[in-house]
């Protein structure tokens, strides 16, 4: 690292982060409560320390250069470390029991809250914050050090991570009550070509897995509707709008009461795994480590049971 870079300040980095968010000096100044000249001065000093251009003008406002993005990543790590230190000091002073920040893909919302409830009964002093999103959104929270760990199926490949197994995660094709393909044995992917397929939005892990499964189908599978949540897909299938490739854990109650049925399609169910994933360089404080250990040891018991 440049010796000059060791003299940078948090105020300089916060000015850069505000610029990245707002796209202009004016917006950055309003965000962090400084005057525009003060923000300009902070950014100029930071750029001098880096020895490289950190921003450039574009039709969409000010954008960060590659060097600017690198310093923005540094700022995210520093902010995470400061927050972790504050938590540690509060715990040492007896001011709190600490907190844990978890991310989870939307498919996991059918079991993660039950696991959190059980953990909270054992550790009532620990506050747990849960963020739900599709795979791409949760991957971004992991990249930005916003969470201690996440619960997902496929860990990202573009960062160093550690992951621990919770349990199996089956995926099936479901149809509404009375569908003519229910009970038909040995269906092929091609047999579904005449059906209207309801699916999640691009960026969803289920959508990616479905595209891999149906790739090269002859005739090709027709996507009839994209929906942004598993709950919407379930209700649409129950209403008779089509069939869906979906996590079996999200439809366990509907399969149990007969509102939905799985189709006997060759190659299904597709079995993936539920994982607890964290950045390898993320330091876990005792509350987060306790939650991670709990999920590793007992997380499988909260997965929905399937017939």
Helices and strands as residue ranges (DSSP letters): G 4-7, H 10-22, H 25-32, H 36-50, E 55-58, E 61-64, H 66-92, E 99-105, G 106-110, H 112-122, E 127-133, H 135-143, E 149-152, E 161-176, G 189-192, E 197-200, H 205-214, E 223-227, H 230-238, E 243-247, G 248-250, H 252-257, E 260-262, E 270-279, H 286-298, G 299-302
